[in-house]
């Protein structure tokens, strides 16, 4: 007994991984915020900073 | 090779992120003046610190209107002088060396943190804006008394400063 599944060929551009894009953008935003926090607040705000 | 549009987006974003990381560090180094600990001091003989102009008598010395130099010797298991006394609103250059083994000189909770290597003079400059007290500790294992090796930097109000001598 065989089942017949409908197959549809799609082109490279026809599939947009929207979820993956959203996830990557979210990671990107998190990374950017963490970097700003780490560098400008934790590091530069952590006086005494070596200046010479 | 064909690259999907979405892939182009995240490739470009990843590149931009790297550029942004590098530019913030460059911004810190130029606009904010953040510097590295330099190694351009001459080496000295750690066994003859008593004959060294700077380290025979560990001290804080005034070298300009609001500029001071602190000559600090780290040894098992203390820092000299202790406390290191400086006035608020001053720029202080630390010269730190060791007479025995490798130590660390970390002003606790700040970015002022150097290794102290016998024969080398670790040099760095910081600004003390407000009066207060900082702990200093050794963060390189230096022997069985390592955990009790500590010192302090006392920042006194400018008008109360008496030269830093004990």
Backbone of each chain as ProteinMPNN parsed JSONL, in Angstrom:
{"seq_chain_A": "XXXXXXXXXXXXXXXXXXXXXXXXXXXXXXXXXXXXXXXXXXXXXXXXXXXX", "coords_chain_A": {"N_chain_A": [[0.832, -1.188, 0.0], [0.609, 2.05, -0.857], [1.265, 5.441, -0.141], [0.421, 8.452, -1.587], [2.165, 11.331, -1.792], [1.808, 14.785, -2.1], [3.996, 16.562, -4.024], [5.917, 19.487, -4.178], [7.921, 21.385, -6.097], [10.141, 23.93, -5.174], [11.727, 27.045, -5.824], [14.999, 28.392, -5.105], [14.755, 31.023, -4.072], [12.158, 31.066, -3.272], [11.462, 30.258, -0.78], [11.239, 31.741, 2.291], [12.932, 31.958, 5.22], [11.472, 33.083, 7.677], [11.175, 32.894, 10.434], [13.742, 32.14, 11.266], [15.159, 34.381, 10.478], [14.01, 36.296, 12.152], [14.828, 35.302, 14.619], [17.604, 35.541, 14.414], [17.86, 38.306, 14.147], [16.929, 39.036, 16.641], [18.915, 37.896, 18.324], [20.987, 39.473, 17.454], [20.248, 42.035, 18.295], [20.263, 41.602, 21.07], [22.988, 41.019, 21.457], [24.135, 43.463, 20.692], [23.107, 45.203, 22.642], [24.178, 44.034, 24.971], [26.884, 44.401, 24.475], [27.092, 47.196, 24.481], [26.375, 47.677, 27.138], [28.421, 46.258, 28.464], [30.809, 47.481, 27.568], [30.51, 50.372, 27.762], [29.284, 50.88, 30.221], [29.999, 48.921, 32.215], [32.819, 48.727, 31.779], [34.001, 51.354, 30.965], [32.759, 52.844, 32.914], [33.86, 51.981, 35.194], [35.647, 53.333, 37.16], [38.856, 53.53, 38.661], [40.267, 54.302, 35.574], [42.842, 53.249, 33.46], [44.884, 55.647, 32.09], [47.289, 56.173, 30.989]], "CA_chain_A": [[0.0, 0.0, 0.0], [1.462, 3.234, -0.951], [0.59, 6.743, -0.041], [0.977, 9.391, -2.54], [2.234, 12.662, -1.225], [1.925, 15.833, -3.104], [5.313, 17.185, -4.006], [5.969, 20.746, -4.92], [9.285, 21.889, -6.226], [10.216, 25.389, -5.132], [12.993, 27.641, -6.2], [15.844, 28.863, -4.0], [14.248, 32.278, -3.521], [10.737, 30.998, -2.94], [11.23, 30.004, 0.633], [11.855, 32.731, 3.162], [12.922, 31.498, 6.61], [11.16, 34.279, 8.463], [11.454, 32.627, 11.847], [15.198, 32.181, 11.447], [15.565, 35.784, 10.372], [13.58, 36.971, 13.378], [15.693, 34.826, 15.699], [18.942, 36.127, 14.249], [17.754, 39.735, 14.481], [16.812, 39.119, 18.097], [20.267, 37.666, 18.847], [21.787, 40.638, 17.09], [19.877, 43.133, 19.204], [20.763, 41.248, 22.403], [24.45, 41.192, 21.425], [24.462, 44.889, 20.652], [22.809, 45.768, 23.966], [25.164, 43.512, 25.926], [28.167, 45.043, 24.199], [27.011, 48.575, 24.986], [26.403, 47.591, 28.599], [29.725, 45.803, 28.935], [31.893, 48.419, 27.292], [30.315, 51.754, 28.215], [28.876, 50.986, 31.62], [30.86, 48.127, 33.093], [34.25, 49.004, 31.617], [34.35, 52.775, 31.067], [32.217, 53.399, 34.145], [34.523, 51.337, 36.326], [36.84, 54.12, 37.517], [39.893, 54.213, 37.934], [40.654, 53.722, 34.303], [44.224, 53.555, 33.11], [44.912, 56.613, 30.997], [48.642, 56.441, 30.489]], "C_chain_A": [[0.871, 1.245, 0.0], [0.654, 4.507, -0.841], [1.237, 7.684, -1.03], [0.962, 10.787, -1.938], [2.42, 13.673, -2.332], [3.288, 16.494, -2.987], [5.298, 18.454, -4.814], [7.396, 21.239, -4.936], [9.258, 23.405, -6.066], [11.635, 25.855, -5.386], [13.735, 28.132, -4.957], [15.253, 30.093, -3.308], [12.824, 32.165, -2.991], [10.458, 30.741, -1.484], [11.968, 31.038, 1.47], [11.785, 32.254, 4.611], [12.716, 32.669, 7.569], [11.483, 34.087, 9.937], [12.938, 32.721, 12.149], [15.71, 33.615, 11.405], [15.224, 36.531, 11.659], [14.496, 36.59, 14.54], [17.076, 35.474, 15.618], [18.923, 37.619, 14.566], [17.665, 39.924, 15.99], [18.177, 38.916, 18.756], [21.131, 38.901, 18.633], [21.525, 41.795, 18.051], [20.414, 42.857, 20.612], [22.277, 41.473, 22.484], [24.845, 42.653, 21.488], [24.225, 45.532, 22.015], [23.843, 45.312, 24.99], [26.525, 44.184, 25.734], [28.183, 46.473, 24.75], [27.095, 48.58, 26.51], [27.807, 47.253, 29.092], [30.798, 46.864, 28.74], [31.672, 49.773, 27.96], [29.978, 51.856, 29.691], [29.822, 50.198, 32.517], [32.327, 48.51, 32.987], [34.582, 50.485, 31.793], [33.848, 53.396, 32.362], [32.926, 52.891, 35.39], [35.802, 52.08, 36.69], [37.658, 53.399, 38.561], [40.196, 53.538, 36.605], [42.069, 54.175, 33.961], [44.257, 54.495, 31.914], [46.319, 56.901, 30.495], [49.631, 55.41, 30.985]], "O_chain_A": [[1.772, 1.396, 0.825], [-0.456, 4.633, -1.36], [2.449, 7.676, -1.249], [-0.089, 11.344, -1.622], [3.089, 13.438, -3.338], [3.663, 16.94, -1.903], [4.776, 18.526, -5.927], [7.997, 21.478, -3.888], [8.472, 24.092, -6.718], [12.603, 25.123, -5.177], [13.144, 28.265, -3.886], [15.26, 30.176, -2.08], [12.338, 33.081, -2.327], [9.35, 30.976, -1.003], [13.186, 31.185, 1.359], [10.695, 32.154, 5.174], [13.659, 33.169, 8.182], [11.994, 34.989, 10.602], [13.345, 33.305, 13.154], [16.574, 34.008, 12.188], [16.035, 37.292, 12.186], [14.89, 37.439, 15.34], [17.637, 35.899, 16.628], [19.855, 38.139, 15.18], [18.251, 40.853, 16.546], [18.555, 39.677, 19.647], [21.894, 39.313, 19.506], [22.449, 42.438, 18.548], [20.951, 43.751, 21.266], [22.779, 42.043, 23.452], [25.753, 43.041, 22.223], [25.048, 46.316, 22.487], [24.327, 46.115, 25.787], [27.223, 44.492, 26.7], [29.143, 46.902, 25.39], [27.806, 49.395, 27.096], [28.318, 47.88, 30.02], [31.602, 47.117, 29.637], [32.559, 50.269, 28.654], [30.353, 52.83, 30.343], [30.381, 50.744, 33.469], [33.011, 48.61, 34.005], [35.362, 50.838, 32.678], [34.432, 54.358, 32.86], [32.628, 53.319, 36.504], [36.903, 51.545, 36.554], [37.056, 52.651, 39.331], [40.36, 52.32, 36.546], [42.433, 55.335, 34.153], [43.723, 54.178, 30.851], [46.511, 57.784, 29.659], [50.816, 55.484, 30.659]]}, "seq_chain_B": "XXXXXXXXXXXXXXXXXXXXXXXXXXXXXXXXXXXXXXXXXXXXXXXXXXXXXXXXXXXXXXXXXXXXXXXXXXXXXXXXXXXXXXXXXXXXXXXXXXXXXXXXXXXXXXXXXXXXXXXXXXXXXXXXXXXXXXXXXXXXXXXXXXXXXXXXXXXXXXXXXXXXXX", "coords_chain_B": {"N_chain_B": [[27.587, 31.417, -7.55], [24.604, 31.409, -5.749], [23.223, 33.543, -3.374], [20.88, 33.608, -0.851], [18.552, 36.203, -0.095], [18.021, 36.711, 2.652], [20.203, 35.573, 3.828], [22.154, 37.291, 2.974], [21.457, 39.516, 4.459], [22.062, 38.719, 7.165], [24.762, 38.184, 6.949], [25.831, 40.685, 6.35], [25.034, 42.092, 8.659], [26.54, 40.746, 10.609], [29.121, 41.448, 9.867], [28.949, 44.21, 10.264], [28.614, 44.276, 13.02], [31.097, 43.419, 13.94], [32.665, 45.521, 12.996], [31.537, 47.539, 14.541], [32.26, 46.704, 17.134], [35.05, 46.973, 17.015], [35.204, 49.71, 16.49], [34.153, 50.839, 18.868], [36.099, 50.177, 20.727], [38.24, 51.558, 19.636], [37.222, 54.12, 19.923], [37.205, 54.305, 22.745], [39.963, 54.261, 23.178], [40.835, 56.579, 21.929], [39.003, 58.929, 22.169], [38.204, 58.621, 24.892], [40.588, 58.155, 26.088], [41.586, 55.766, 27.115], [44.157, 53.635, 28.087], [46.849, 51.251, 27.541], [48.755, 49.125, 29.731], [52.056, 49.956, 29.76], [55.247, 48.682, 28.58], [57.569, 50.044, 28.509], [59.395, 50.872, 30.383], [62.724, 50.886, 31.726], [64.49, 47.912, 32.659], [65.163, 46.836, 36.031], [67.375, 46.017, 38.788], [66.151, 43.635, 40.856], [67.22, 42.836, 43.255], [68.528, 44.95, 44.204], [66.973, 47.043, 45.093], [67.166, 48.78, 47.167], [69.101, 50.524, 46.472], [68.031, 51.924, 44.513], [66.908, 54.916, 43.181], [64.163, 55.462, 43.005], [62.843, 53.414, 44.339], [64.066, 52.853, 46.739], [63.01, 54.171, 48.799], [59.88, 53.718, 49.128], [57.212, 55.693, 48.029], [54.988, 58.584, 47.704], [55.195, 61.128, 45.397], [55.129, 64.597, 44.648], [54.901, 65.878, 41.418], [53.982, 67.784, 39.752], [51.523, 70.379, 39.335], [48.943, 69.184, 39.869], [49.85, 66.684, 39.77], [51.139, 63.542, 40.503], [53.561, 61.086, 41.537], [53.684, 57.708, 42.28], [55.698, 55.527, 43.94], [55.877, 52.229, 44.248], [56.514, 49.318, 46.085], [56.171, 45.894, 45.858], [56.07, 43.09, 47.927], [56.655, 39.884, 49.506], [54.626, 39.741, 52.197], [53.179, 42.144, 51.297], [52.4, 45.586, 50.469], [54.359, 48.445, 49.802], [54.374, 51.987, 49.816], [52.008, 51.713, 52.556], [49.171, 52.984, 53.875], [48.803, 54.076, 50.428], [48.899, 57.359, 49.909], [47.037, 59.828, 48.365], [45.992, 62.999, 46.982], [42.608, 64.155, 46.355], [41.334, 64.807, 43.067], [43.613, 64.553, 41.569], [46.218, 63.533, 39.267], [47.728, 60.53, 39.035], [50.702, 58.76, 38.607], [51.6, 55.504, 38.734], [54.385, 53.601, 39.716], [55.301, 50.459, 39.832], [56.989, 47.823, 41.369], [58.577, 44.634, 42.066], [60.251, 42.974, 44.764], [60.773, 40.353, 45.161], [59.05, 37.9, 44.199], [56.685, 37.218, 41.513], [54.017, 39.434, 41.676], [50.678, 40.807, 41.97], [49.017, 43.888, 41.283], [46.237, 45.217, 42.147], [43.797, 47.572, 42.075], [41.087, 47.368, 43.842], [37.995, 46.587, 42.366], [38.214, 48.295, 40.242], [39.524, 49.446, 37.033], [42.215, 49.566, 37.256], [44.872, 47.653, 37.228], [47.602, 45.672, 37.423], [50.287, 43.421, 36.539], [52.997, 42.588, 38.629], [56.255, 42.376, 38.226], [59.358, 41.013, 39.204], [62.187, 43.004, 38.631], [61.035, 44.332, 36.564], [59.329, 47.393, 35.831], [56.172, 48.251, 36.403], [54.037, 50.499, 34.928], [51.545, 52.908, 35.202], [48.952, 55.342, 34.668], [46.492, 57.054, 36.494], [43.419, 58.815, 37.242], [42.348, 60.435, 40.152], [39.373, 61.406, 41.233], [37.57, 61.839, 43.321], [37.468, 61.985, 46.916], [38.198, 59.177, 48.994], [38.445, 55.647, 49.715], [40.387, 53.015, 48.49], [40.78, 49.525, 48.175], [43.717, 47.519, 47.822], [44.939, 44.722, 46.197], [46.851, 41.671, 45.909], [46.907, 39.789, 43.051], [48.203, 37.638, 41.984], [49.283, 34.454, 42.56], [51.52, 34.259, 45.196], [52.797, 32.972, 47.235], [52.686, 31.446, 50.549], [51.417, 33.37, 52.039], [49.834, 34.75, 50.427], [47.075, 35.251, 50.416], [46.712, 37.131, 52.363], [47.873, 39.354, 51.513], [47.69, 42.648, 51.128], [46.873, 46.087, 50.439], [46.336, 49.632, 50.489], [44.756, 52.416, 48.878], [44.473, 55.645, 49.744], [42.436, 58.285, 49.18], [42.596, 61.517, 49.884], [40.792, 64.538, 50.791], [41.644, 67.424, 48.887], [42.571, 69.722, 50.34], [43.35, 68.647, 52.719], [45.577, 67.248, 52.3], [48.827, 66.126, 53.033], [51.207, 65.604, 51.821], [51.601, 62.948, 51.767], [53.334, 61.495, 53.319], [54.112, 59.178, 55.851]], "CA_chain_B": [[26.861, 30.992, -6.343], [23.496, 32.294, -5.426], [22.995, 33.704, -1.939], [19.536, 34.041, -0.495], [18.507, 37.564, 0.44], [18.119, 36.714, 4.113], [21.595, 35.284, 4.176], [22.9, 38.532, 2.766], [21.174, 40.391, 5.611], [22.83, 38.417, 8.368], [26.209, 38.329, 6.691], [26.162, 42.109, 6.481], [24.902, 42.454, 10.07], [27.672, 40.188, 11.348], [30.271, 42.312, 9.549], [28.732, 45.496, 10.936], [28.824, 44.081, 14.451], [32.548, 43.401, 14.164], [33.134, 46.901, 12.807], [31.097, 48.313, 15.707], [33.11, 46.324, 18.278], [36.373, 47.586, 16.86], [35.125, 51.173, 16.635], [33.985, 51.272, 20.261], [37.402, 50.084, 21.387], [39.018, 52.687, 19.12], [36.662, 55.306, 20.572], [37.724, 54.317, 24.108], [41.394, 54.552, 23.181], [41.118, 57.94, 21.465], [38.184, 59.948, 22.832], [38.194, 58.473, 26.342], [41.969, 58.093, 26.559], [41.927, 54.503, 27.783], [45.471, 53.209, 27.62], [47.341, 49.944, 27.958], [49.925, 49.164, 30.59], [53.172, 49.885, 28.828], [56.416, 47.981, 29.095], [58.768, 50.736, 28.031], [60.347, 51.208, 31.446], [63.961, 50.097, 31.787], [64.474, 46.899, 33.708], [66.024, 47.174, 37.156], [67.817, 44.849, 39.548], [65.224, 43.493, 41.993], [67.957, 42.614, 44.503], [69.185, 46.181, 44.634], [65.977, 48.123, 45.146], [67.593, 49.739, 48.189], [69.983, 51.53, 45.867], [67.306, 52.563, 43.421], [66.355, 56.231, 43.54], [62.704, 55.512, 43.139], [62.238, 52.382, 45.175], [64.73, 52.709, 48.032], [62.031, 54.675, 49.753], [58.591, 53.738, 48.431], [56.556, 56.937, 48.453], [54.237, 59.357, 46.723], [55.926, 62.373, 45.213], [54.44, 65.551, 43.782], [55.773, 66.238, 40.304], [53.372, 68.89, 39.016], [50.481, 71.018, 40.145], [48.049, 68.14, 40.372], [50.408, 65.431, 39.29], [51.913, 62.835, 41.516], [54.096, 59.791, 41.153], [53.715, 56.789, 43.419], [56.664, 54.433, 43.774], [55.334, 51.182, 45.1], [57.225, 48.042, 46.071], [55.395, 44.74, 46.313], [56.935, 42.05, 48.473], [55.887, 38.882, 50.251], [53.297, 39.76, 51.609], [52.686, 43.494, 51.566], [52.743, 46.655, 49.534], [54.895, 49.645, 50.44], [53.856, 52.321, 51.143], [50.64, 51.307, 52.863], [48.436, 53.236, 52.641], [49.311, 55.015, 49.435], [48.002, 58.502, 50.121], [47.05, 60.822, 47.284], [44.894, 63.945, 47.119], [41.537, 64.087, 45.356], [41.532, 65.719, 41.945], [44.99, 64.475, 41.082], [46.588, 62.508, 38.299], [48.824, 59.813, 39.682], [51.368, 57.701, 37.85], [52.152, 54.471, 39.617], [55.52, 52.785, 39.291], [55.224, 49.34, 40.766], [57.938, 46.748, 41.101], [58.606, 43.603, 43.101], [61.617, 42.638, 45.173], [60.981, 38.91, 45.275], [58.406, 37.052, 43.19], [55.647, 37.919, 40.758], [52.817, 39.809, 42.4], [49.718, 41.593, 41.205], [48.624, 45.124, 41.956], [44.888, 45.476, 41.654], [42.977, 48.473, 42.865], [39.892, 46.524, 43.816], [36.761, 47.134, 41.802], [38.482, 49.294, 39.205], [40.29, 48.919, 35.901], [43.646, 49.699, 37.524], [45.244, 46.278, 37.545], [48.823, 45.304, 36.71], [51.176, 42.401, 37.074], [54.21, 43.183, 39.175], [57.267, 41.363, 37.935], [60.664, 41.446, 39.674], [63.06, 43.467, 37.554], [60.265, 45.184, 35.652], [58.581, 48.459, 36.501], [54.856, 48.416, 35.784], [53.709, 51.915, 35.004], [50.248, 53.327, 34.67], [48.474, 56.619, 35.181], [45.045, 57.138, 36.714], [42.944, 60.064, 37.848], [41.502, 60.285, 41.337], [38.519, 62.593, 41.247], [36.898, 62.052, 44.596], [38.085, 61.403, 48.099], [37.654, 57.856, 49.308], [39.481, 54.664, 49.969], [40.363, 51.825, 47.649], [41.616, 48.417, 48.6], [44.654, 47.039, 46.805], [45.324, 43.365, 46.538], [47.735, 40.918, 45.028], [46.09, 38.784, 42.374], [49.028, 36.566, 41.415], [49.668, 33.643, 43.712], [52.907, 34.633, 45.457], [53.343, 32.253, 48.373], [51.653, 31.001, 51.494], [50.7, 34.492, 52.654], [49.202, 35.483, 49.324], [45.7, 35.673, 50.701], [46.642, 38.271, 53.287], [48.633, 40.462, 50.926], [46.807, 43.732, 50.701], [47.298, 47.448, 50.731], [45.202, 50.506, 50.223], [44.988, 53.752, 48.344], [43.564, 56.572, 50.423], [42.331, 59.558, 48.474], [42.148, 62.49, 50.882], [40.406, 65.815, 50.192], [42.826, 68.165, 48.462], [43.094, 70.655, 51.351], [43.883, 67.918, 53.872], [46.725, 66.446, 51.878], [50.058, 66.605, 53.673], [52.4, 65.119, 51.132], [51.543, 61.496, 51.666], [54.308, 60.788, 54.156], [53.523, 58.597, 57.061]], "C_chain_B": [[25.749, 31.971, -6.026], [23.292, 32.355, -3.916], [21.61, 34.273, -1.699], [19.591, 35.418, 0.16], [18.688, 37.625, 1.955], [19.545, 36.466, 4.579], [22.468, 36.519, 4.012], [22.706, 39.451, 3.954], [22.056, 40.015, 6.791], [24.337, 38.388, 8.182], [26.639, 39.783, 6.909], [26.09, 42.536, 7.95], [26.093, 41.964, 10.894], [28.931, 41.027, 11.119], [30.16, 43.638, 10.297], [29.016, 45.391, 12.426], [30.326, 44.102, 14.771], [33.12, 44.806, 14.029], [32.759, 47.746, 14.026], [31.94, 47.986, 16.93], [34.451, 47.045, 18.197], [36.276, 49.101, 17.027], [34.906, 51.61, 18.074], [35.315, 51.211, 21.013], [38.299, 51.245, 20.931], [38.534, 53.99, 19.746], [37.183, 55.425, 22.005], [39.177, 54.753, 24.142], [41.685, 55.989, 22.767], [40.323, 58.969, 22.262], [38.247, 59.836, 24.352], [39.603, 58.344, 26.93], [42.348, 56.822, 27.293], [43.236, 53.967, 27.206], [45.818, 51.808, 28.115], [48.49, 50.154, 28.945], [51.136, 49.008, 29.681], [54.348, 49.121, 29.438], [57.669, 48.71, 28.667], [59.712, 51.212, 29.129], [61.578, 50.301, 31.351], [63.819, 49.025, 32.853], [65.437, 47.323, 34.829], [66.432, 45.895, 37.88], [66.957, 44.693, 40.802], [65.948, 43.274, 43.316], [68.592, 43.893, 45.031], [68.206, 47.346, 44.669], [66.377, 49.192, 46.169], [68.484, 50.832, 47.609], [69.277, 52.267, 44.74], [66.673, 53.849, 43.931], [64.872, 56.193, 43.85], [62.188, 54.571, 44.212], [62.935, 52.159, 46.516], [63.759, 53.13, 49.126], [60.686, 54.76, 49.042], [57.759, 54.92, 48.93], [55.673, 57.503, 47.352], [54.924, 60.712, 46.628], [55.151, 63.29, 44.293], [55.381, 65.965, 42.657], [55.207, 67.383, 39.467], [52.252, 69.431, 39.863], [49.512, 69.994, 40.739], [48.541, 66.76, 39.97], [51.322, 64.814, 40.328], [52.471, 61.552, 40.932], [54.163, 58.927, 42.4], [54.693, 55.68, 43.099], [56.298, 53.353, 44.76], [56.177, 49.91, 44.963], [56.293, 46.965, 46.605], [56.376, 43.698, 46.81], [56.062, 41.026, 49.165], [55.731, 39.372, 51.687], [52.662, 41.102, 51.931], [53.011, 44.427, 50.411], [53.318, 47.808, 50.341], [54.794, 50.789, 49.444], [52.443, 51.792, 51.333], [50.141, 52.157, 54.028], [49.193, 54.151, 51.685], [48.369, 56.207, 49.493], [48.14, 59.505, 48.997], [45.878, 61.782, 47.489], [43.823, 63.745, 46.043], [41.842, 65.086, 44.246], [42.935, 65.668, 41.37], [45.139, 63.398, 40.019], [47.826, 61.815, 38.841], [49.384, 58.738, 38.75], [51.996, 56.735, 38.843], [53.333, 53.796, 38.946], [55.591, 51.645, 40.288], [56.236, 48.275, 40.376], [57.942, 45.774, 42.27], [60.045, 43.32, 43.489], [61.836, 41.141, 45.277], [60.35, 38.11, 44.131], [57.364, 37.869, 42.425], [54.449, 38.192, 41.655], [51.841, 40.454, 41.434], [49.432, 42.854, 41.985], [47.276, 45.502, 41.377], [44.174, 46.42, 42.597], [41.567, 47.918, 42.755], [38.67, 47.252, 43.254], [36.979, 48.199, 40.749], [39.253, 48.647, 38.058], [41.789, 49.04, 36.115], [44.159, 48.363, 38.055], [46.484, 45.908, 36.734], [49.485, 44.091, 37.334], [52.421, 43.108, 37.57], [55.307, 42.131, 39.101], [58.617, 41.858, 38.451], [61.558, 41.855, 38.502], [62.362, 44.357, 36.545], [59.567, 46.262, 36.46], [57.266, 48.641, 35.75], [54.403, 49.847, 36.008], [52.325, 52.186, 34.443], [49.787, 54.591, 35.362], [46.962, 56.576, 35.357], [44.696, 58.493, 37.318], [42.081, 59.74, 39.047], [40.65, 61.542, 41.456], [37.907, 62.873, 42.605], [37.647, 61.397, 45.733], [37.431, 60.061, 48.398], [38.789, 56.896, 49.568], [39.299, 53.454, 49.064], [41.216, 50.738, 48.296], [42.566, 48.063, 47.466], [44.959, 45.604, 47.159], [46.196, 42.73, 45.48], [46.894, 39.832, 44.366], [46.919, 37.763, 41.59], [49.516, 35.748, 42.598], [51.168, 33.817, 43.979], [53.497, 33.923, 46.671], [52.263, 31.986, 49.402], [50.935, 32.14, 52.196], [49.961, 35.318, 51.615], [47.838, 36.064, 49.69], [45.612, 36.831, 51.688], [47.38, 39.491, 52.723], [47.685, 41.529, 50.41], [47.412, 45.077, 51.061], [46.107, 48.342, 50.542], [45.672, 51.812, 49.597], [43.972, 54.647, 49.032], [43.597, 57.888, 49.666], [41.766, 60.568, 49.468], [41.723, 63.772, 50.174], [41.646, 66.681, 49.984], [43.437, 69.005, 49.578], [43.689, 69.937, 52.56], [45.156, 67.161, 53.542], [48.021, 67.01, 52.436], [51.314, 66.054, 53.019], [52.492, 63.609, 51.076], [52.527, 60.754, 52.532], [53.659, 60.311, 55.434], [54.171, 59.167, 58.298]], "O_chain_B": [[25.935, 33.188, -6.035], [23.199, 31.318, -3.259], [21.227, 35.29, -2.276], [20.541, 35.752, 0.868], [19.41, 38.476, 2.473], [20.026, 37.043, 5.554], [23.388, 36.764, 4.792], [23.65, 40.093, 4.414], [22.726, 40.874, 7.363], [25.095, 38.548, 9.138], [27.65, 40.069, 7.55], [26.967, 43.25, 8.435], [26.591, 42.676, 11.766], [29.702, 41.282, 12.044], [31.128, 44.126, 10.881], [29.588, 46.303, 13.024], [30.759, 44.721, 15.742], [33.948, 45.233, 14.834], [33.552, 48.565, 14.49], [32.301, 48.886, 17.688], [34.921, 47.64, 19.167], [37.155, 49.715, 17.632], [35.421, 52.654, 18.476], [35.619, 52.08, 21.83], [39.02, 51.837, 21.734], [39.339, 54.866, 20.065], [37.562, 56.513, 22.439], [39.585, 55.517, 25.018], [42.68, 56.564, 23.208], [40.912, 59.796, 22.959], [38.335, 60.855, 25.036], [39.776, 58.418, 28.146], [43.339, 56.805, 28.023], [43.395, 53.862, 25.989], [45.155, 51.262, 28.997], [49.11, 51.217, 28.985], [51.231, 48.043, 28.922], [54.427, 48.941, 30.653], [58.718, 48.092, 28.479], [60.71, 51.876, 28.849], [61.495, 49.137, 30.961], [63.106, 49.213, 33.838], [66.391, 48.065, 34.6], [65.895, 44.82, 37.611], [67.025, 45.524, 41.708], [65.372, 43.495, 44.381], [69.12, 43.931, 46.142], [68.548, 48.478, 44.327], [65.982, 50.352, 46.058], [68.608, 51.918, 48.175], [69.864, 53.133, 44.091], [65.999, 53.871, 44.961], [64.393, 56.798, 44.81], [61.222, 54.878, 44.911], [62.462, 51.376, 47.339], [63.695, 52.542, 50.205], [60.385, 55.776, 48.416], [57.624, 55.115, 50.138], [55.615, 56.985, 46.236], [55.199, 61.359, 47.638], [54.585, 62.852, 43.292], [56.521, 66.357, 42.907], [55.883, 67.893, 38.573], [52.053, 68.986, 40.993], [49.296, 69.948, 41.95], [47.77, 65.809, 39.848], [52.157, 65.481, 40.939], [51.937, 61.001, 39.969], [54.64, 59.365, 43.447], [54.539, 54.974, 42.103], [56.399, 53.545, 45.972], [56.507, 49.488, 43.855], [55.702, 47.112, 47.674], [57.403, 43.454, 46.177], [54.874, 41.26, 49.388], [56.753, 39.403, 52.374], [51.73, 41.19, 52.73], [53.784, 44.101, 49.511], [52.832, 48.117, 51.429], [55.114, 50.57, 48.276], [51.764, 51.462, 50.36], [50.694, 52.029, 55.121], [50.094, 54.893, 52.079], [47.187, 56.09, 49.168], [49.239, 59.979, 48.709], [44.878, 61.413, 48.105], [44.103, 63.231, 44.96], [42.526, 66.086, 44.467], [43.394, 66.63, 40.753], [44.316, 62.492, 39.891], [48.852, 62.453, 39.076], [48.647, 57.927, 38.189], [52.816, 57.116, 39.679], [53.289, 53.464, 37.761], [55.907, 51.854, 41.459], [56.331, 47.878, 39.215], [57.38, 46.054, 43.329], [60.952, 43.411, 42.662], [62.969, 40.696, 45.462], [61.045, 37.694, 43.205], [57.192, 39.063, 42.67], [53.932, 37.287, 42.311], [52.128, 40.626, 40.249], [49.585, 42.888, 43.206], [47.181, 46.034, 40.271], [43.97, 46.11, 43.77], [40.936, 47.994, 41.7], [38.37, 48.385, 43.63], [36.051, 48.927, 40.393], [39.589, 47.464, 38.104], [42.564, 48.655, 35.24], [43.901, 48.001, 39.203], [46.428, 45.837, 35.507], [49.27, 43.778, 38.505], [52.847, 44.111, 36.998], [55.284, 41.131, 39.819], [58.997, 42.996, 38.177], [61.666, 41.136, 37.508], [63.011, 45.054, 35.765], [59.252, 46.065, 37.634], [57.244, 49.119, 34.616], [54.389, 50.341, 37.136], [51.984, 51.744, 33.346], [50.178, 54.878, 36.494], [46.239, 56.117, 34.472], [45.555, 59.211, 37.829], [41.198, 58.885, 38.981], [41.165, 62.621, 41.749], [37.747, 64.031, 42.991], [38.356, 60.406, 45.557], [36.258, 59.844, 48.093], [39.954, 57.29, 49.633], [38.192, 52.942, 48.901], [42.254, 51.024, 48.892], [42.257, 48.28, 46.294], [45.214, 45.3, 48.324], [46.27, 43.177, 44.335], [46.243, 39.043, 45.052], [46.425, 37.113, 40.669], [50.098, 36.293, 43.535], [51.991, 33.558, 43.101], [54.606, 34.255, 47.091], [51.084, 32.255, 49.172], [49.941, 31.907, 52.883], [49.52, 36.436, 51.884], [47.496, 37.191, 49.332], [44.555, 37.444, 51.834], [47.49, 40.524, 53.383], [46.985, 41.35, 49.413], [48.332, 45.178, 51.872], [44.978, 47.862, 50.443], [46.813, 52.242, 49.765], [42.764, 54.438, 48.919], [44.644, 58.521, 49.53], [40.598, 60.485, 49.85], [42.218, 64.075, 49.089], [42.572, 66.67, 50.794], [44.655, 69.015, 49.759], [44.439, 70.532, 53.335], [45.743, 66.51, 54.406], [48.288, 68.208, 52.333], [52.38, 66.05, 53.635], [53.367, 63.058, 50.409], [52.574, 59.524, 52.505], [52.782, 60.96, 56.005], [53.804, 58.796, 59.413]]}, "name": "protein", "num_of_chains": 2, "seq": "XXXXXXXXXXXXXXXXXXXXXXXXXXXXXXXXXXXXXXXXXXXXXXXXXXXXXXXXXXXXXXXXXXXXXXXXXXXXXXXXXXXXXXXXXXXXXXXXXXXXXXXXXXXXXXXXXXXXXXXXXXXXXXXXXXXXXXXXXXXXXXXXXXXXXXXXXXXXXXXXXXXXXXXXXXXXXXXXXXXXXXXXXXXXXXXXXXXXXXXXXXXXXXXXXXXXXXXXXX"}
